[in-house]
Amino acid sequence: MAQPARANLSQATTTSVAQYNERIQVQEPAWLTAAREDPDPSVRLHALETWAQNPGETLDPVTYALVDPDESVRTRAQALWEEALAGR
């Protein structure tokens, strides 16, 4: 039963982020969008690491990664989120 709840949370979060992006008209690089949708978790993790080297004005890549199906991607996203909240 935990899986459907996680799927609903993931879908709701992704939808909320997409709606937020539309409102503020944030455009992420095409390579990041493509990497986020790649089925290989190592590609998604590498994209997150690349983004972390030079983060933009928005934390959207991190918020998408927080609900990634792969645990390693979610773990790294959580660390980046906590760094952002701490004010790096």
Backbone hydrogen bonds, N-H to C=O, Kabsch-Sander energy under -0.5 kcal/mol:
donor,donor_aa,acceptor,acceptor_aa,energy
5,A,1,M,-1.2
6,R,2,A,-2.2
7,A,3,Q,-2.6
8,N,4,P,-2.5
9,L,5,A,-2.3
10,S,6,R,-2.9
11,Q,7,A,-2.5
12,A,8,N,-2.5
13,T,9,L,-2.8
14,T,10,S,-2.5
15,T,11,Q,-2.3
16,S,12,A,-2.4
17,V,13,T,-2.5
18,A,14,T,-2.3
19,Q,15,T,-2.5
20,Y,16,S,-2.4
21,N,17,V,-2.7
22,E,18,A,-2.1
23,R,19,Q,-2.0
24,I,20,Y,-2.3
25,Q,21,N,-1.3
26,V,21,N,-1.3
28,E,26,V,-0.6
32,L,29,P,-0.6
33,T,29,P,-1.8
34,A,30,A,-2.6
35,A,31,W,-2.3
36,R,32,L,-2.3
37,E,33,T,-1.1
38,D,35,A,-1.3
43,V,40,D,-0.9
44,R,40,D,-1.6
45,L,41,P,-2.6
46,H,42,S,-2.2
47,A,43,V,-2.3
48,L,44,R,-1.9
49,E,45,L,-2.4
50,T,46,H,-2.6
51,W,47,A,-2.5
52,A,48,L,-2.3
53,Q,49,E,-1.2
53,Q,50,T,-0.6
54,N,50,T,-0.7
54,N,51,W,-1.3
62,V,59,L,-0.8
63,T,59,L,-2.4
64,Y,60,D,-2.6
65,A,61,P,-1.7
66,L,62,V,-1.8
67,V,64,Y,-1.2
68,D,65,A,-1.7
74,R,70,D,-2.1
75,T,71,E,-2.6
76,R,72,S,-1.9
77,A,73,V,-2.3
78,Q,74,R,-2.4
79,A,75,T,-1.9
80,L,76,R,-2.3
81,W,77,A,-2.6
82,E,78,Q,-2.5
83,E,79,A,-2.1
84,A,80,L,-2.3
85,L,81,W,-2.4
86,A,82,E,-1.9
87,G,83,E,-0.6
87,G,84,A,-0.8
88,R,83,E,-1.9
